[in-house]
């Protein structure tokens, strides 16, 4: 119906339910779009121009318009909602918790421990996401312009490493990037001891924190 909107940011409202409403002025008309919190934090101040890709949806006879930074993000939002039990709120929570490539990777590799970090996503829901979307996303990611990385600890130890780092307070995004760095830049073998993956990841994350 509406593929995208390009206009001037009139304002962004946020409420306690973590909903972010962007009012976008297009040719003298103000459109209210629900957008992910990550996008809300990236947008320029009021008066800036932006182009957003949209998804139109009717819920309880109320028309709603959602806005996304790219066609790929909008496509993934639609994929997520195709899963039983996943509505718009949970789909946006997933997009807010993980960056696009990381979210696709978590689903394709059935990484439940990363997925349940999103608010409202339990283990059974995460498992259902992986089961129903894995094959679709493996094919879709090719046209979306990115590929799921295969580096990191071997599957047998990946979950333990991630759970430990998450328990220490690191975010899913930080954990994902740390494991990528340790694998690609340091060259730690996939089957190295769990303790070594954790030690190297914490060392990298600590140095990143100091440098920032």
Secondary structure, 3 states (H helix, E strand, C coil): CCCEEEEEEEEEEECCCCCEEEEEEECCEEEEEEECHHHHHHCCCCCCEEEEEEEEEEECCEEEEEEECCHHHHHHHHHHHCCCCCCHHHHHHHHHHCCHHHHHHHHHCCCHHHHCCCCCCCHHHHHHHHHHHHHHHHHHHHHHCCCCCCCCCCHHHHHHHHHHHHHCCCCHHHHHHHHHHHHHHHCCCCCCCHHHHHHHHHHHHHHHHHHC
